[in-house]
Amino acid sequence: MPLIDTLARVDEDLAAGRVPLARQRLRGLVSSFPCDPALRRRLAEVYRLYGEPAQAGRWMYLEEDRDPAETAAFEARYRTPAERRAALGWIGADSLAPTDFARVQLAALSAASPEDVESSGRPADAKGSLAALGCLVLAIAFLAIWVIGVIALFR
């Protein structure tokens, strides 16, 4: 669905009080157009309707006129620069940012030291390791069931 049509549906959803649906549409648009500051601003407005300052701060983080309380809530939820950078969902080079302020913010997050990345207390690839372990357990269970079936078949 084209951008303009989706934005029209967002407006219809908000007018009808379907805030969760409007938020979902905007999240999809921001993931499709991560460099569009107007979409990020609209998503922040929807999160304000929810009363979620950390999320509003997340989507306004690259804007110079952001609310300091929302920014503080965002930074409290995402403690390290690496976590903040990931939460922003920014795809591409920092130079694609539409303003100097946004470029400076992204550069500051990108310049995170290794200590900042590791300060969360868990390895950076813990999620991937856990997924790999889960796959291994499932593969072993499948193999065990298969072997038991083959043995039962020939008895």
C-alpha positions in Angstrom: 0.0 0.0 0.0 1.5 3.4 -0.9 2.7 5.8 1.8 -0.1 8.4 1.2 -2.8 5.7 1.4 -1.4 4.3 4.6 -1.2 7.7 6.2 -4.8 8.4 5.2 -5.7 5.1 7.0 -3.8 6.2 10.0 -5.8 9.4 10.1 -9.0 7.5 9.8 -7.9 5.1 12.5 -7.1 7.9 14.9 -10.4 9.7 14.1 -12.3 6.5 14.9 -10.3 5.9 18.1 -8.4 2.9 16.8 -5.1 4.0 18.3 -3.5 0.6 18.4 -4.2 0.1 14.7 -2.8 3.5 13.8 0.3 2.8 15.9 0.8 -0.5 14.1 0.5 1.1 10.7 2.9 3.8 11.7 5.4 1.3 13.0 5.3 -0.5 9.7 5.8 2.8 7.8 8.8 3.8 10.0 10.4 0.4 9.4 9.9 0.8 5.7 11.0 4.5 5.6 13.4 4.8 8.6 14.9 8.1 7.3 11.6 9.9 7.2 11.4 12.3 10.3 7.7 13.1 9.7 6.8 9.4 10.2 8.9 9.2 13.4 7.2 12.4 14.7 3.7 11.0 14.0 4.6 7.7 15.7 5.8 9.7 18.7 2.5 11.5 18.8 0.6 8.2 18.9 2.8 7.0 21.8 1.9 10.2 23.6 -1.7 9.2 23.3 -0.8 5.9 25.0 1.0 7.8 27.7 4.3 6.2 26.9 7.0 8.8 27.2 9.9 6.4 26.6 8.5 5.4 23.3 7.6 9.0 22.3 11.2 9.9 23.3 12.5 7.0 21.2 10.8 8.3 18.0 11.7 11.9 18.7 15.3 11.3 19.7 16.7 12.6 16.4 14.6 15.8 16.5 16.0 19.0 18.0 12.7 20.1 19.5 12.3 16.9 21.4 10.8 16.8 24.9 13.6 16.5 27.5 11.4 14.3 29.8 10.7 11.9 27.0 14.3 11.8 26.0 15.3 11.0 29.6 12.6 8.2 29.7 14.0 6.8 26.5 17.6 6.9 27.7 16.6 5.3 31.0 14.9 2.4 29.2 17.7 1.9 26.7 20.8 2.5 28.9 23.7 2.1 26.5 24.4 4.0 23.2 24.4 0.6 21.4 20.9 -0.2 22.8 19.6 3.2 21.9 21.0 3.0 18.4 19.3 -0.4 17.9 16.0 0.9 19.3 16.0 3.8 16.8 15.8 1.3 14.0 18.0 3.6 11.8 19.0 1.8 8.7 21.8 3.2 6.6 24.6 5.7 7.0 24.4 8.5 9.5 24.8 10.9 6.5 21.2 10.0 5.4 19.8 11.8 8.4 17.8 14.9 7.4 19.3 17.4 9.8 22.7 18.2 11.3 21.2 17.5 14.8 20.1 14.0 13.8 23.5 13.3 12.2 25.3 14.3 15.4 22.9 12.2 17.5 23.5 9.1 15.4 27.3 9.7 15.3 27.3 9.9 19.1 25.5 6.6 19.4 27.7 5.0 16.8 30.9 6.1 18.7 29.9 3.9 21.6 32.9 2.3 23.4 33.2 -1.4 23.8 32.6 -0.9 27.5 29.2 0.7 26.7 28.2 -2.2 24.5 29.1 -4.8 27.2 27.8 -2.9 30.2 24.4 -4.5 29.8 25.9 -7.5 31.6 25.2 -9.9 28.8 27.1 -10.8 25.6 26.1 -8.9 22.5 25.2 -12.2 20.8 23.4 -13.9 23.7 20.1 -13.9 21.8 21.7 -15.7 18.8 23.4 -18.2 21.2 20.1 -18.9 22.9 18.4 -19.4 19.5 21.2 -21.8 18.4 20.9 -23.8 21.6 17.1 -24.1 21.1 17.6 -25.3 17.6 20.1 -27.9 18.8 17.8 -29.2 21.5 15.0 -29.5 19.0 17.2 -31.3 16.5 18.4 -33.8 19.1 14.8 -34.4 20.2 13.7 -35.0 16.6 16.5 -37.3 16.0 15.7 -39.3 19.2 12.1 -39.6 18.3 13.1 -40.8 14.8 15.5 -43.4 16.1 12.9 -44.7 18.6 10.4 -44.9 15.7 12.9 -46.8 13.5 13.7 -49.3 16.3 10.0 -49.8 17.0 9.3 -50.4 13.3 11.8 -53.3 13.1 10.8 -55.0 16.4 
